[in-house]
Amino acid sequence: MRVIKGFIGSALLTMGLMFIVITVDDKQFLQNVLLRVIGVSSIFIGIHLLHRQFHPHSYNKPGTPK
């Protein structure tokens, strides 16, 4: 499961960068902004998934000691 989550995180990072770089057409401003927002959010989700894989102890449940 750990490898799968790491792969999904890496894929989200790559897709996010591609979404930011893609521009549909200069006339379609709203669609370009939407692609960039999707790209940035997928980058943040990918970073979060990868960070959980390499630092699992920083995500303990409240009330449990580290």
N, CA, C and O atoms as a GROMACS GRO file, in nm:
protein
  264
    1MET      N    1   0.083  -0.119   0.000
    1MET     CA    2   0.000   0.000   0.000
    1MET      C    3   0.088   0.126   0.000
    1MET      O    4   0.054   0.228  -0.060
    2ARG      N    5   0.201   0.115   0.068
    2ARG     CA    6   0.290   0.230   0.078
    2ARG      C    7   0.347   0.268  -0.059
    2ARG      O    8   0.360   0.386  -0.090
    3VAL      N    9   0.381   0.168  -0.138
    3VAL     CA   10   0.435   0.193  -0.272
    3VAL      C   11   0.329   0.254  -0.362
    3VAL      O   12   0.358   0.342  -0.443
    4ILE      N   13   0.205   0.206  -0.349
    4ILE     CA   14   0.096   0.258  -0.432
    4ILE      C   15   0.070   0.404  -0.399
    4ILE      O   16   0.053   0.486  -0.490
    5LYS      N   17   0.068   0.439  -0.269
    5LYS     CA   18   0.047   0.579  -0.232
    5LYS      C   19   0.162   0.668  -0.279
    5LYS      O   20   0.140   0.782  -0.320
    6GLY      N   21   0.284   0.616  -0.273
    6GLY     CA   22   0.398   0.692  -0.324
    6GLY      C   23   0.387   0.714  -0.474
    6GLY      O   24   0.418   0.822  -0.523
    7PHE      N   25   0.344   0.611  -0.546
    7PHE     CA   26   0.326   0.625  -0.690
    7PHE      C   27   0.216   0.724  -0.724
    7PHE      O   28   0.231   0.805  -0.816
    8ILE      N   29   0.106   0.719  -0.650
    8ILE     CA   30  -0.004   0.815  -0.674
    8ILE      C   31   0.042   0.956  -0.644
    8ILE      O   32   0.008   1.048  -0.718
    9GLY      N   33   0.119   0.976  -0.537
    9GLY     CA   34   0.171   1.109  -0.505
    9GLY      C   35   0.262   1.162  -0.614
    9GLY      O   36   0.254   1.279  -0.651
   10SER      N   37   0.350   1.076  -0.666
   10SER     CA   38   0.439   1.118  -0.774
   10SER      C   39   0.361   1.150  -0.901
   10SER      O   40   0.393   1.246  -0.972
   11ALA      N   41   0.259   1.070  -0.930
   11ALA     CA   42   0.177   1.094  -1.048
   11ALA      C   43   0.100   1.226  -1.035
   11ALA      O   44   0.086   1.300  -1.133
   12LEU      N   45   0.050   1.255  -0.915
   12LEU     CA   46  -0.021   1.382  -0.895
   12LEU      C   47   0.072   1.501  -0.912
   12LEU      O   48   0.033   1.603  -0.968
   13LEU      N   49   0.195   1.488  -0.865
   13LEU     CA   50   0.292   1.596  -0.885
   13LEU      C   51   0.317   1.620  -1.033
   13LEU      O   52   0.318   1.734  -1.079
   14THR      N   53   0.336   1.512  -1.108
   14THR     CA   54   0.364   1.524  -1.251
   14THR      C   55   0.245   1.581  -1.326
   14THR      O   56   0.260   1.670  -1.410
   15MET      N   57   0.125   1.530  -1.294
   15MET     CA   58   0.005   1.581  -1.361
   15MET      C   59  -0.018   1.728  -1.327
   15MET      O   60  -0.060   1.806  -1.412
   16GLY      N   61   0.008   1.764  -1.201
   16GLY     CA   62  -0.011   1.903  -1.161
   16GLY      C   63   0.078   1.998  -1.239
   16GLY      O   64   0.034   2.104  -1.282
   17LEU      N   65   0.203   1.958  -1.258
   17LEU     CA   66   0.294   2.041  -1.337
   17LEU      C   67   0.247   2.052  -1.482
   17LEU      O   68   0.257   2.158  -1.543
   18MET      N   69   0.196   1.942  -1.536
   18MET     CA   70   0.146   1.945  -1.674
   18MET      C   71   0.022   2.034  -1.685
   18MET      O   72   0.007   2.106  -1.783
   19PHE      N   73  -0.067   2.029  -1.586
   19PHE     CA   74  -0.186   2.113  -1.589
   19PHE      C   75  -0.150   2.261  -1.582
   19PHE      O   76  -0.218   2.344  -1.643
   20ILE      N   77  -0.045   2.295  -1.508
   20ILE     CA   78  -0.006   2.435  -1.497
   20ILE      C   79   0.052   2.484  -1.629
   20ILE      O   80   0.029   2.599  -1.668
   21VAL      N   81   0.127   2.399  -1.697
   21VAL     CA   82   0.193   2.440  -1.822
   21VAL      C   83   0.095   2.449  -1.938
   21VAL      O   84   0.111   2.533  -2.027
   22ILE      N   85  -0.008   2.364  -1.938
   22ILE     CA   86  -0.103   2.362  -2.050
   22ILE      C   87  -0.184   2.490  -2.053
   22ILE      O   88  -0.238   2.533  -1.951
   23THR      N   89  -0.193   2.552  -2.170
   23THR     CA   90  -0.285   2.661  -2.192
   23THR      C   91  -0.372   2.624  -2.310
   23THR      O   92  -0.321   2.585  -2.415
   24VAL      N   93  -0.503   2.635  -2.295
   24VAL     CA   94  -0.595   2.591  -2.398
   24VAL      C   95  -0.596   2.690  -2.513
   24VAL      O   96  -0.565   2.654  -2.626
   25ASP      N   97  -0.632   2.812  -2.484
   25ASP     CA   98  -0.638   2.917  -2.584
   25ASP      C   99  -0.636   3.049  -2.508
   25ASP      O  100  -0.688   3.057  -2.396
   26ASP      N  101  -0.578   3.150  -2.566
   26ASP     CA  102  -0.570   3.278  -2.496
   26ASP      C  103  -0.707   3.340  -2.472
   26ASP      O  104  -0.724   3.419  -2.379
   27LYS      N  105  -0.803   3.306  -2.552
   27LYS     CA  106  -0.938   3.364  -2.538
   27LYS      C  107  -1.016   3.298  -2.426
   27LYS      O  108  -1.108   3.359  -2.372
   28GLN      N  109  -0.980   3.176  -2.388
   28GLN     CA  110  -1.054   3.103  -2.285
   28GLN      C  111  -0.984   3.119  -2.151
   28GLN      O  112  -0.920   3.026  -2.101
   29PHE      N  113  -0.997   3.237  -2.094
   29PHE     CA  114  -0.927   3.272  -1.970
   29PHE      C  115  -0.972   3.184  -1.853
   29PHE      O  116  -0.890   3.137  -1.775
   30LEU      N  117  -1.104   3.164  -1.842
   30LEU     CA  118  -1.157   3.088  -1.729
   30LEU      C  119  -1.110   2.944  -1.730
   30LEU      O  120  -1.080   2.887  -1.625
   31GLN      N  121  -1.103   2.884  -1.849
   31GLN     CA  122  -1.056   2.746  -1.858
   31GLN      C  123  -0.908   2.736  -1.823
   31GLN      O  124  -0.865   2.639  -1.760
   32ASN      N  125  -0.829   2.834  -1.863
   32ASN     CA  126  -0.687   2.834  -1.827
   32ASN      C  127  -0.668   2.847  -1.676
   32ASN      O  128  -0.584   2.778  -1.618
   33VAL      N  129  -0.746   2.934  -1.614
   33VAL     CA  130  -0.736   2.951  -1.469
   33VAL      C  131  -0.779   2.822  -1.398
   33VAL      O  132  -0.717   2.781  -1.300
   34LEU      N  133  -0.885   2.758  -1.449
   34LEU     CA  134  -0.932   2.634  -1.389
   34LEU      C  135  -0.825   2.524  -1.399
   34LEU      O  136  -0.805   2.448  -1.304
   35LEU      N  137  -0.757   2.515  -1.514
   35LEU     CA  138  -0.650   2.416  -1.528
   35LEU      C  139  -0.537   2.443  -1.432
   35LEU      O  140  -0.480   2.349  -1.376
   36ARG      N  141  -0.504   2.568  -1.412
   36ARG     CA  142  -0.396   2.601  -1.318
   36ARG      C  143  -0.436   2.571  -1.174
   36ARG      O  144  -0.353   2.525  -1.095
   37VAL      N  145  -0.561   2.598  -1.138
   37VAL     CA  146  -0.607   2.568  -1.003
   37VAL      C  147  -0.606   2.417  -0.979
   37VAL      O  148  -0.564   2.372  -0.872
   38ILE      N  149  -0.652   2.340  -1.078
   38ILE     CA  150  -0.648   2.194  -1.065
   38ILE      C  151  -0.503   2.147  -1.054
   38ILE      O  152  -0.473   2.057  -0.976
   39GLY      N  153  -0.414   2.207  -1.131
   39GLY     CA  154  -0.273   2.169  -1.126
   39GLY      C  155  -0.210   2.196  -0.991
   39GLY      O  156  -0.140   2.111  -0.937
   40VAL      N  157  -0.234   2.314  -0.937
   40VAL     CA  158  -0.175   2.349  -0.807
   40VAL      C  159  -0.232   2.261  -0.696
   40VAL      O  160  -0.159   2.216  -0.608
   41SER      N  161  -0.363   2.236  -0.700
   41SER     CA  162  -0.421   2.152  -0.595
   41SER      C  163  -0.372   2.009  -0.605
   41SER      O  164  -0.352   1.944  -0.502
   42SER      N  165  -0.352   1.958  -0.726
   42SER     CA  166  -0.301   1.821  -0.737
   42SER      C  167  -0.154   1.815  -0.692
   42SER      O  168  -0.111   1.712  -0.640
   43ILE      N  169  -0.079   1.921  -0.712
   43ILE     CA  170   0.058   1.925  -0.660
   43ILE      C  171   0.058   1.920  -0.507
   43ILE      O  172   0.137   1.846  -0.447
   44PHE      N  173  -0.030   1.998  -0.444
   44PHE     CA  174  -0.035   1.998  -0.298
   44PHE      C  175  -0.081   1.862  -0.244
   44PHE      O  176  -0.029   1.815  -0.143
   45ILE      N  177  -0.176   1.798  -0.311
   45ILE     CA  178  -0.221   1.666  -0.267
   45ILE      C  179  -0.109   1.564  -0.284
   45ILE      O  180  -0.088   1.479  -0.197
   46GLY      N  181  -0.036   1.572  -0.396
   46GLY     CA  182   0.076   1.481  -0.418
   46GLY      C  183   0.186   1.498  -0.316
   46GLY      O  184   0.243   1.400  -0.268
   47ILE      N  185   0.218   1.623  -0.283
   47ILE     CA  186   0.320   1.650  -0.181
   47ILE      C  187   0.276   1.595  -0.046
   47ILE      O  188   0.356   1.539   0.028
   48HIS      N  189   0.148   1.613  -0.014
   48HIS     CA  190   0.095   1.563   0.113
   48HIS      C  191   0.105   1.410   0.120
   48HIS      O  192   0.146   1.355   0.222
   49LEU      N  193   0.069   1.342   0.011
   49LEU     CA  194   0.078   1.196   0.010
   49LEU      C  195   0.222   1.149   0.025
   49LEU      O  196   0.251   1.057   0.102
   50LEU      N  197   0.313   1.213  -0.048
   50LEU     CA  198   0.453   1.173  -0.037
   50LEU      C  199   0.512   1.204   0.100
   50LEU      O  200   0.593   1.128   0.151
   51HIS      N  201   0.471   1.316   0.160
   51HIS     CA  202   0.521   1.351   0.293
   51HIS      C  203   0.472   1.251   0.396
   51HIS      O  204   0.546   1.216   0.488
   52ARG      N  205   0.349   1.204   0.382
   52ARG     CA  206   0.297   1.101   0.473
   52ARG      C  207   0.374   0.971   0.460
   52ARG      O  208   0.388   0.897   0.558
   53GLN      N  209   0.426   0.943   0.341
   53GLN     CA  210   0.500   0.819   0.323
   53GLN      C  211   0.637   0.824   0.392
   53GLN      O  212   0.681   0.725   0.450
   54PHE      N  213   0.703   0.938   0.384
   54PHE     CA  214   0.838   0.949   0.438
   54PHE      C  215   0.844   0.996   0.583
   54PHE      O  216   0.945   0.977   0.650
   55HIS      N  217   0.736   1.057   0.632
   55HIS     CA  218   0.730   1.103   0.771
   55HIS      C  219   0.597   1.061   0.834
   55HIS      O  220   0.515   1.147   0.865
   56PRO      N  221   0.575   0.932   0.852
   56PRO     CA  222   0.444   0.887   0.903
   56PRO      C  223   0.420   0.923   1.049
   56PRO      O  224   0.305   0.931   1.092
   57HIS      N  225   0.526   0.944   1.126
   57HIS     CA  226   0.508   0.970   1.269
   57HIS      C  227   0.463   1.112   1.297
   57HIS      O  228   0.419   1.142   1.408
   58SER      N  229   0.473   1.201   1.199
   58SER     CA  230   0.425   1.337   1.222
   58SER      C  231   0.275   1.348   1.201
   58SER      O  232   0.218   1.456   1.216
   59TYR      N  233   0.209   1.237   1.165
   59TYR     CA  234   0.065   1.236   1.144
   59TYR      C  235  -0.005   1.144   1.243
   59TYR      O  236  -0.100   1.074   1.206
   60ASN      N  237   0.040   1.143   1.367
   60ASN     CA  238  -0.025   1.061   1.469
   60ASN      C  239  -0.161   1.118   1.503
   60ASN      O  240  -0.188   1.236   1.485
   61LYS      N  241  -0.247   1.030   1.553
   61LYS     CA  242  -0.380   1.074   1.597
   61LYS      C  243  -0.365   1.159   1.722
   61LYS      O  244  -0.272   1.138   1.801
   62PRO      N  245  -0.455   1.256   1.743
   62PRO     CA  246  -0.446   1.338   1.864
   62PRO      C  247  -0.461   1.252   1.990
   62PRO      O  248  -0.545   1.163   1.996
   63GLY      N  249  -0.379   1.281   2.087
   63GLY     CA  250  -0.386   1.209   2.214
   63GLY      C  251  -0.290   1.093   2.222
   63GLY      O  252  -0.271   1.038   2.331
   64THR      N  253  -0.228   1.053   2.111
   64THR     CA  254  -0.132   0.943   2.117
   64THR      C  255   0.009   1.002   2.119
   64THR      O  256   0.038   1.096   2.044
   65PRO      N  257   0.096   0.949   2.202
   65PRO     CA  258   0.233   1.004   2.207
   65PRO      C  259   0.312   0.968   2.082
   65PRO      O  260   0.286   0.866   2.018
   66LYS      N  261   0.407   1.053   2.048
   66LYS     CA  262   0.492   1.029   1.930
   66LYS      C  263   0.601   0.930   1.960
   66LYS      O  264   0.681   0.899   1.872
   0.00000   0.00000   0.00000
